[in-house]
Amino acid sequence: MKTYGLLLVGGRSARMGQDKATMLHPDGRTLWQRGVDLLEECCDRVHLSLREDQESRPFAVASHPPILLRDQSNTGDGPMAGLMSAFQHAPDVRWLVMSCDLPRADARTLRHLIDSHREEEAFLAYRSEFDGLPEPLCALYAPQAYAFLQAALDKKFCCPRKVLIHHQCRLLDPVVARALENTNTPQEWEHALL
């Protein structure tokens, strides 16, 4: 089965005070370009998930621009909207979904997730090092996940983490410490880079 990468860059970054996707990583790449590069190492194709009203120009400067997917107004808001738009675009692939605000993410973590997936599983995620719950924004969503996500949206239930919990998603222990540490504030950004 093909695996497509979906990098979520549509967040409003209100707590960070600037667009997280366009922040510079210490290696000199923007967070979105670094995320695309990581996903390209292990996925058949890479897509960027943008809000319906988001400017696309900052994401067109790559040497190999990823495919841009717009959240549809009927798919809710936040990460769930990105997931639903991805499945509407390509319903028969596995989607490796990753948030752009993971400055410590690495290819080993992503490959382990893909390699560990079992055909019968709708989802596969890592266990959070912070609270032991599923990490929905570095997770694998198989084609059969779409029905579960749509059913949740139909009930106005827009939290991917709760969908994973409700459907007893199998959780992997992280293979690289702190790889999934996300950054929502300037303080979290500073801590993640230590």
N, C-alpha and C positions, 0 to 999 in steps of 0.2 A: 504494500500500500504506500502511496506517495505521502510524504510529509511536507506540508507547507508551513513556513514560519509566518507568524503574525506579530509584529512589533506594535504595541499600543503607544501611540504618541499624542492621543487626543485629549489628555487631561488638561484642566485649566491651570494647574500649578499655582493655585491661590496661596497656599501656605509657603511655597518656595519664594514667591514674589517675582519669578521670571519663568519663562517656558523651560521646563526641565529637559525636554527633548533637544533643545539647542544649546544647552550648557556644555562647556568643554570639559572633557575627561582629562586627567593629567597626561594621558598619552597623546593629546593634541586633537583627537577626534571629538566631534559632538557625541552626546549620548545616543542619539538616534543612529548616527552612522556606525558607531561601535556596536550597537545592538544588531543592526543589519549585517555587519561583517560576521558577528558570531553566528547568527542564524544561517547565513550563507554557507558556513562551514559544515552544517549538518542537515540542511533542508533542501528539498528539490526546487522550491521557489520561495521568495520572501516578499511579504506584503506589509505595508504600513497602514495602520488603522487611524484615520483622522475623524474629528468631529465633522458634523455636517457643515458648520460655518467656519471651519478652520482654514487659514491661508496655506496653500500647498507649496508656494514658492521656496521656502527654506529646505524642502525635501527633494528638490529637483536638481541639486548641485552635485550629486554623487556621480562617479564615473560610470556606474551601472545602477541607474535609479531603480528602486524597488517599485512594485505595483502599488498604487495608492487605492485604498478602499475607503469610501465615505460611509460613516454611520448613517443609517436611514432613520428618518424621524419616527417610524413605527416600531423601532427596535429598542426603545427605552433610552437610557443614558448611561454613561460610564463604560467600564470594561465589557459589560454584557452586550451593549450595542455593538461594540467592535467584534465580539464573538459571533453574534447573529449575522452581521454583515459578511463576515468571513464564510460562514456556512452557506449563506445565500449565494455567494460568489462561487464557491466550490464545495458542494455538499458531500462529495465522496472521497475526501482526503482526511488524513489526520492533521490537525492544526496544533503546532507547537506555539503556544501563546506566551509572550514575554513582555513585561512592562519595560519602558525605556529607562526607568529610574533605578536600575540595578547596576551601579558602577563597578561592582565586584563580580558580576556574572562572568562565567567562563565556558568555553566550548566543552570541556570535560563534563560539566554539570548537564549541559543540554544533551550531549550524546548519551549519557547514562539514562536520561529520561526516555529517550527514543528507544534505546536498546532494551530497556526493562519493560516496555509496554507489551501486554498480552492482547491477542486479537479480540478476545471477548470483552475487554474492558472499555467502557465508555470514556473513562477519565483515568489519568494517572498524574499525581502531583507529589511534590516534596513536602515533608513535614517541616513546619516553621521551627527554626531554632529559638524563636522568641516565645511562642505560646503552644507549640505542638500541633497546631491546626493546619489544614491544607494551605499551601501557597498557590492560589488560583492564577496568579499572574506570572508564573513560570511553570506551566502545566501542559499536559497533552490532552487534547480533546478529539476523540475518534468520531467518525460519522454518526454513530448511534447516540452521541451526546446531544445532538441537535434537538431531538424530541424532548429530552429532559429540560434543556434550556428554554425551549419554546413553552413548555408546560409551566415553568416557573414564571416566565414573563406574562403568560396569560393570567396568572394570579397576582400580577403586579409585584413580583418577587425578583429583584434585580441584583442580588448579591451572588456572584459566582462562587465565593467561598462557601456560602450556605447551601448552594446546590451540591457542591462536592461533599459536604458533610452529610446532607440528607440522603445522598445516594451511596454513602459509605465508600467513597473513593479510596483506593489503596494508596498508602503514603510511603514514599521512599525516604530513608534517612539521607541527609545531604552528604555528598561525596567530597565537597570542598567547603570548609568552614567559612561562614559569612558570605558565601557566593550570592545568596538571595537577600541580602540586606538592602532594603529599599530606602530611598531618600525623599522625604516630603518637605523638609524644612532645611534652612541653611545649617542648623546645628547637626541634623542627621547626615547631611552631605559631608561636613567636616569630619564627623565620626567615622563614616564609611570609608574615608580615604586614609585613615590612620593605619 
